[in-house]
């Protein structure tokens, strides 16, 4: 296994190795963002769910950890406007990281394709320099396609993670909107 990796490294174009390194860094960052945001959103969702349940059971205040906790303490003239601002702030906070994951999902296939194209060009230049024929072509193309496969691999995880976090954010904002409506109903 290690000999195969060393052989791949020695045969590959430096641009292909660079592409694989970039995709590796993307994958590490992607997983860090996803797991951090996923557990943060789950925790926040649990807090808001409990707060909404207590409001629906007749409580007059939201949980002390709820995003909307300061609303009941304020004696504002326009509680709807304050809640709307709170909802905008919550939406911004809930969707943090989604744009980075979206960029990763859309760019990684192209990064992998770039590595493949450069590696295939390198293979064709080696064909002109030697008389190896098909063995050079097949070896070079198979090595080149590793970059494309890596790009698609990272893109699949990026897209999946994006969809999961987007749904979690939507669920959270829905709970906050229901709490907001319940609070407004009690203030009226």
C-alpha positions as CSV (number, residue, x, y, z in Angstrom):
1,X,0.0,0.0,0.0
2,X,2.7,2.5,1.0
3,X,4.7,1.5,-2.1
4,X,1.7,2.2,-4.3
5,X,1.3,5.7,-2.7
6,X,5.0,6.4,-3.2
7,X,4.8,5.1,-6.8
8,X,1.8,7.3,-7.4
9,X,3.6,10.3,-6.0
10,X,6.7,9.8,-8.1
11,X,4.7,9.3,-11.3
12,X,2.1,12.1,-10.8
13,X,2.4,15.6,-12.1
14,X,3.0,18.2,-9.3
15,X,-0.2,20.0,-10.3
16,X,-2.2,16.8,-9.6
17,X,-0.5,16.4,-6.2
18,X,-1.3,20.0,-5.5
19,X,-4.9,19.5,-6.5
20,X,-5.2,16.5,-4.2
21,X,-3.7,18.5,-1.3
22,X,-6.2,21.3,-1.9
23,X,-9.0,18.8,-1.9
24,X,-7.7,17.2,1.3
25,X,-7.7,20.6,3.0
26,X,-11.2,21.3,1.7
27,X,-12.4,18.0,3.1
28,X,-10.9,18.7,6.5
29,X,-12.4,22.2,6.7
30,X,-15.7,20.9,5.3
31,X,-16.0,18.2,8.0
32,X,-15.0,20.7,10.8
33,X,-17.6,23.2,9.7
34,X,-20.3,20.5,9.3
35,X,-19.8,18.8,12.7
36,X,-19.4,22.1,14.6
37,X,-22.5,23.6,13.0
38,X,-24.5,20.4,13.2
39,X,-24.0,19.9,17.0
40,X,-24.5,23.7,17.6
41,X,-27.8,23.7,15.7
42,X,-28.9,20.5,17.5
43,X,-28.3,22.0,20.8
44,X,-30.0,25.3,19.9
45,X,-32.9,23.4,18.4
46,X,-33.4,21.4,21.6
47,X,-33.4,24.6,23.7
48,X,-36.0,26.3,21.4
49,X,-38.1,23.2,21.2
50,X,-38.3,23.0,25.0
51,X,-39.0,26.7,25.2
52,X,-41.8,26.4,22.7
53,X,-43.3,23.5,24.5
54,X,-43.3,25.4,27.8
55,X,-45.0,28.4,26.1
56,X,-47.7,26.1,24.6
57,X,-48.3,24.6,28.0
58,X,-49.1,28.0,29.4
59,X,-45.8,29.4,30.6
60,X,-45.5,33.1,30.4
61,X,-41.8,33.2,29.7
62,X,-39.4,31.5,27.4
63,X,-36.4,29.5,28.5
64,X,-33.5,31.6,29.9
65,X,-31.4,30.1,27.1
66,X,-33.8,30.9,24.3
67,X,-32.8,33.3,21.6
68,X,-36.0,35.3,22.2
69,X,-35.5,35.5,26.0
70,X,-35.1,39.3,26.2
71,X,-38.4,40.0,24.4
72,X,-40.7,39.5,27.4
73,X,-38.5,41.8,29.6
74,X,-38.7,44.7,27.1
75,X,-41.6,47.1,27.3
76,X,-41.2,48.1,23.6
77,X,-44.0,49.9,21.8
78,X,-43.5,47.7,18.7
79,X,-43.0,44.1,19.9
80,X,-43.5,42.7,16.4
81,X,-40.7,44.8,15.0
82,X,-38.4,43.6,17.8
83,X,-39.3,40.0,17.2
84,X,-38.7,40.5,13.4
85,X,-35.2,41.9,14.2
86,X,-34.6,38.9,16.5
87,X,-35.7,36.5,13.8
88,X,-33.4,38.1,11.2
89,X,-30.5,37.8,13.7
90,X,-31.4,34.2,14.4
91,X,-31.6,33.4,10.7
92,X,-28.2,34.9,10.2
93,X,-26.7,32.9,13.1
94,X,-28.5,29.7,12.1
95,X,-27.2,29.8,8.5
96,X,-23.5,30.5,9.3
97,X,-21.2,28.2,7.3
98,X,-23.7,27.3,4.6
99,X,-22.2,29.6,2.1
100,X,-18.7,28.1,2.6
101,X,-20.1,24.6,2.2
102,X,-22.0,25.6,-0.9
103,X,-18.8,27.0,-2.4
104,X,-17.0,23.8,-1.7
105,X,-19.9,21.7,-3.2
106,X,-19.8,23.8,-6.5
107,X,-16.0,24.2,-6.9
108,X,-14.5,20.8,-5.9
109,X,-15.5,18.9,-9.0
110,X,-13.8,21.6,-11.1
111,X,-10.7,21.5,-9.0
112,X,-10.6,17.7,-9.5
113,X,-11.2,18.2,-13.2
114,X,-8.3,20.7,-13.4
115,X,-6.0,18.1,-11.8
116,X,-7.1,15.5,-14.3
117,X,-6.6,17.7,-17.3
118,X,-3.1,18.7,-16.2
119,X,-2.2,15.1,-15.6
120,X,-3.5,14.0,-19.0
121,X,-1.6,16.8,-20.7
122,X,1.5,15.5,-18.9
123,X,0.8,12.0,-20.0
124,X,0.5,13.1,-23.7
125,X,3.8,14.9,-23.4
126,X,5.4,11.7,-22.1
127,X,3.9,9.7,-25.1
128,X,5.7,12.1,-27.4
129,X,9.0,11.5,-25.6
130,X,8.9,7.7,-25.5
131,X,7.6,4.8,-27.4
132,X,5.7,3.2,-24.6
133,X,2.3,3.4,-26.3
134,X,-0.8,2.1,-24.5
135,X,0.9,1.3,-21.2
136,X,1.9,5.0,-20.8
137,X,-1.6,6.2,-21.8
138,X,-3.5,3.8,-19.6
139,X,-1.2,4.4,-16.6
140,X,-1.3,8.2,-17.0
141,X,-5.1,8.4,-17.5
142,X,-5.8,6.1,-14.5
143,X,-3.6,8.3,-12.3
144,X,-5.2,11.4,-13.7
145,X,-8.7,10.2,-13.0
146,X,-7.9,10.0,-9.2
147,X,-8.1,13.8,-9.1
148,X,-11.6,13.8,-10.7
149,X,-12.7,11.1,-8.3
150,X,-11.4,13.0,-5.4
151,X,-13.2,16.2,-6.5
152,X,-16.5,14.4,-6.9
153,X,-16.0,12.6,-3.5
154,X,-15.6,16.0,-1.7
155,X,-18.5,17.5,-3.7
156,X,-20.8,14.7,-2.6
157,X,-20.1,15.3,1.0
158,X,-20.3,19.1,0.6
159,X,-23.7,18.9,-1.0
160,X,-25.0,16.4,1.5
161,X,-23.8,18.4,4.4
162,X,-25.2,21.6,2.9
163,X,-28.6,20.0,2.6
164,X,-28.5,18.6,6.2
165,X,-27.5,22.0,7.7
166,X,-30.0,23.9,5.6
167,X,-32.8,21.7,6.9
168,X,-31.6,22.0,10.5
169,X,-31.6,25.8,10.1
170,X,-35.1,25.8,8.6
171,X,-36.3,23.7,11.6
172,X,-34.7,26.1,14.0
173,X,-36.1,29.2,12.4
174,X,-39.6,27.5,12.3
175,X,-39.4,26.9,16.1
176,X,-38.3,30.5,16.7
177,X,-41.2,31.8,14.5
178,X,-43.7,29.7,16.4
179,X,-42.3,31.1,19.7
180,X,-42.5,34.6,18.3
181,X,-46.1,34.1,17.3
182,X,-46.9,32.6,20.8
183,X,-45.2,35.6,22.5
184,X,-47.1,38.1,20.4
185,X,-50.4,36.4,21.1
186,X,-49.7,36.6,24.8
187,X,-48.7,40.3,24.6
188,X,-51.9,41.3,22.8
